[in-house]
Amino acid sequence: MKIFKDGITVGAHPALFLPKYGTLVIADLHIGYESSLGQKGVFLPQNSYTAIRNRIEELLRATGAKKLAILGDLKHEFGKPSPQEWVEVKDLLETLGAMGVETHVVRGNHDNYVIAILSRYGVHLHEHFLMMDHIVLTHGHLEMDLPENAKVILIGHEHPAVSSLDSSGARYKFKCFLVGKCRGKRLVVLPAFSPLSAGSGINEIDREDLLSPYLRKSDIDEFVPLAVEDGIGIFRFPPIGVMRRIRKGDGANGQGRNQYI
Ligand SMILES: [Mn+2]
């Protein structure tokens, strides 16, 4: 599905492909999330990294992309990488190197100690943003002055999802892209690539609880969620403002429960 002039979705995956630039774009891998949860007493099987790596390989092969742009939060821990993170980040970079892929990482708010590892593997690290003609690729946690010729902004950070109720009252949540406008430019928010992140239901949270300043300064009601669900497909929901009104209309008689599912 075409999201903007030079950007298309890849199947029902949380990734964008820019054919003109031969570049696959993903965001928010949060490698090492399991060990961080483990320290809090929540123990998950440590297999999300394998799923992440396999999916990246599959998407690179499917698209024929020679470049990979990671829009920040490659790893999870804010501080020094945990042993799990070291092993997994190194393995990912070695895998990409062996595939001959040129990898670019734009720094996210979780990526504090990542530079030392990246430079050893020839990865291009971008402190603030990466530009491809008129397209800005950035993490989205900090607002910055963008070049005048910027027409499209791609961000991560928000981990967007959209939630919906079916006629029985069951609640479903889907990871989604968010597509809208920010200060006259096209803004596309990518869903988190991490399979452990269910995402934050953008139609349920208050505007001031949005994480990214780009979204807080936009009219979030006008944004259109494009849900990506493995094995099901990609589907367009009504704009967030309509979704919010539907939720507010949820009454005891069930009126207003939406039919978008
Ligand atoms: Mn982030």
Residues whose N, C-alpha, C, O or C-beta is under 5 A from the ligand:
A	BS01	MN	D73 G108 N109 H157
